Amino acid sequence: MTASSEQRLEEALRDVAFTVTASPGAYREVRSRWRRKERRRRLIVAALATAVVLATNGIALWALNDASPDQHIIFTDPTHAR
């Protein structure tokens, strides 16, 4: 860029900056909206994590309850006679 184009760009940006007016409560409004979204995101993640844990526990309990005690021997006590 040449010096004249840099100056024109700077002037144009300055003119745009002077025309922008900030609302007095804009920051507070945006901050509350961001906090609300963050709370919602955390709640959804916690609900999904709870659902995954409950589902895996349910599947594990179903699998353990469905198995026959004689079919799957994990430990055989040598003193125990059948």
N, C-alpha and C positions, 0 to 999 in steps of 0.2 A: 504494500500500500504506500502511496505517496503521502507526503505531509498534508496536502490539501484534502485528500480523501479521508485521512484520519481526523482532521479538524471537522469536516462535514459530518462524519459519523458521530463524533463527540458532541457536536451541537445538536444533532438530531436526537441523540439519546438524552441529552440534558433537557431538551424541549419536552420530550415524552415524560421524563421524570417530574417535571414541574406540573404537568397536567394531571398526574395521579394524585388522588386524594384518598387517604386512609380513613376507614370508618373507625370511630372510637372504640367500639366493642368487637372489632373484627378478630383481634388476637384471642380474646376470651372465647368467642364463639368457635373458632377453629380448634382451639385447645380442648374445649369440651367435646367437640365432635370426634377429635382424635382419641381422647380418653374413652369415649363410648365405644368406638370401633375396637380399641385395644382390649377393653373388658369383654366384648362380644367374642373376639378372637380367642382369648384365653378360656372363656367358658366353653366354646366349641371344642377346643383342644382337650380340655379336661373331660368333657362328655365323651368324646371319641376314645380317649384313653381308658375311661371307665368301661365303656362298651366293649372294648377289645379285651380287657381283663376279665369281665364277666363272661364273655363268649368263650374265651379259652378255658376258664374254670368250669363252665358248664359242659364243654366238650370233654374235658378231662374227667369230670365226675361221671358223665354218662359212660365213657369208655371203661372206667374202673368198675362201675356198677354193673355193666353188661357182661363183664368177663366172669367165667366160671372159676371158682377157687381151685378146683382140681386141674384145670386145663393149664394154667400158667403158674408153675412153681418157681419162685425166685430163690427161696432158701429151704433146704430140706434138713430138718433136725434129725441127726442119726439116732437119737434116743427115742424118737417118735416112731412107733410101728403102725403100719396101716392095717 
